Amino acid sequence: MALPRSGPVRSEAARLAILDAAVALFAERGYDHLTMEGIARRAGVGKQTIYRWWPSKGDVIAEAILEGRLLGNRRELPDTGDARTDLAAWLTDLFTLRASPEGEGLLHSLVAAAAGSAETGRRLRAEILAAPLNERLSQAMGGVTGPRLDAAADALVGAVILRALSREEFGGDDMLLLVDAIVGPPRH
């Protein structure tokens, strides 16, 4: 005979409804006007249900990004056969997104979520530095792997975050210069 489970029951349907509600409200109102109360109301759950899984609205949005519910194909790198150009095009797309109201809110939510939870920060880092980025960086660097590749990935993403936080305008040529600064000049 199974013992009754103690503690709250975690419903996958409720979790998905919360993420869907957060994404919809984020799209309608932006990050600054997103509230846990609004998410709970839209999802048809109690606010405490949300807090069982996520300590803040930034964490809810981070989870939506990690599950591919926000950003969609913007997380994917193009694959034209030229790794340097692909990296620069991907960075340009991210900066175009960052300049939009949606992108501004995403940036706020990612920074807030990572600052509020070391585990969320680690998950976001792992997702951002996932295989496609590391593979393309390795190609651009002539097949480098290991600690040097890890350092290059950290430097590239760190530069992206600093530039995004500065809210300056950057174009495709700027992104190529950034890629060259991180991976080294093109090999001929």
Helices and strands as residue ranges (DSSP letters): H 12-29, G 31-33, H 36-43, H 47-53, H 57-66, G 72-75, H 83-98, H 101-116, H 118-128, H 131-140, H 147-166, H 172-183
